[in-house]
Amino acid sequence: MCRLGIYDLESPIPSEGDIIVLPNKKGRLAEFFIWNEGDGNFLQFSKLRAQAQGGVKWSAMRTADYLRANIGIPIFSAKAREFLTHRIPNDLQFYECEIYCEGREEVFFICKVMKYMKLVDGQRSSFRILSEGEKILNNVVYRSDLDEDFYIARDVEFCERLVVSEKFVDLCQSERLHIEFGNPL
């Protein structure tokens, strides 16, 4: 158990580190799903497709309720989507995505997290300064005083940071969703 009661989502499938690749050439997926920019209208005109890397096996992928992607967008199974939409309807928006794996396709759902809150402790975290002056998180420390009630959230400033609460873990375990949880990095 994480000492702060926050967790990282982890895929339950053995994949030798391989993941699901979401195409993001124009950056629109990251802008909409991670940085909370734009209205997502482009999703009406294109079908989302992703590719499983070689270490991801079809049989294992089909049993998972969460898959890890190359960019920080959660991918959930139809079973997880149905359950989470019913239980926490205002927290997540889902978009169908076909994932190709070993010559077959399976429908999963990429997920936009709707809650952004102050998660990262900027005073205790360490940063690296890039040549342009931009600072990026080098070693993240999460706030120890998180008292706001939430299931799943992104940090308001460092939007790539996504965590789930103990409540989310309990919810998923009550439904026996095939999702693993770890300490957030």
Secondary structure, 3 states (H helix, E strand, C coil): CCCCCEEEEECCCCCCCCCEECCCCCCHHHHHHCCCCCCCHHHHCCCEEEEECCCCCHHHHHHCCEECECCCCCEECHHHHHHHHHHCCCCEEEEEEEEEECCEEEEEEEEEECCEECCECCCCCEEEECCCCCEEEEECCECCCCCCCCCEEEECCCCCCEEEEHHHHHHHHHCCCCCEEECCC
